[in-house]
């Protein structure tokens, strides 16, 4: 039996979530529905719950205030419409989240993650680190200023297919197949770009997720990646990056 606490200040949303939990499995019990930050601070430390589904925005403040006030050891699945860049922190800390409106499929996947990791005590969440990251979210570069002749042209990150290095120069390649030299190294770009959208597959290429059209196994330790626009040469993932690359794609 999985005993669950719901932190949700909207009665309709709480009832809907309870019904969705009932549909996920028969061995789920909703112990209580907590509607405020104050109530959460009082009840969570003494609760026998195995799991908390916690809305970030409550009528009397943010639920992160609860995590600052108490020592919470119960795994949490956050339910929120919070900023996507901040949400990235959840994944790094082995915490799951559900973007509203919540679907039955998303809820089931989050519960499956709990079963795989938290229930077996194979993962621990550092909520204080999470609070710090969310209060100071990292922002990523979203445009480049490119010189074309005697003109300057801004290129949004959504236009970029990949970056590559050639003859000690770094180039930006757009989804339309235009290539422009830029004043950044690939190493610098790794720190400036959103790691959810871009990955450095080898020493020469830093690619956008949206540019990948096909991935082929050439052997158990060798992957060939095809991009759009197409490259003049084959692109291979470095052997030491294959596992991380496959995890990035998921």
Secondary structure, DSSP 8 states (H G I E B T S, - for coil): -EEEEEE-S-HHHHHHHHHHHHHH-TTEEEEEEE-SHHHHHHHGGG---SEEEEESEETTEETHHHHHHS---SEEEEEE---HHHHHHHHHTT-EEEESS--HHHHHHHHHHIIIIITTT-----HHHHHHHHHT------EEEEEETTEEEEEEGGGEEEEEEETTEEEEEETTS-EEEES--HHHHHHHS-TTTEEE-SSSEEEEGGGEEEEEEEETTEEEEEESS--SS-EEE-GGGHHHHHHHH-
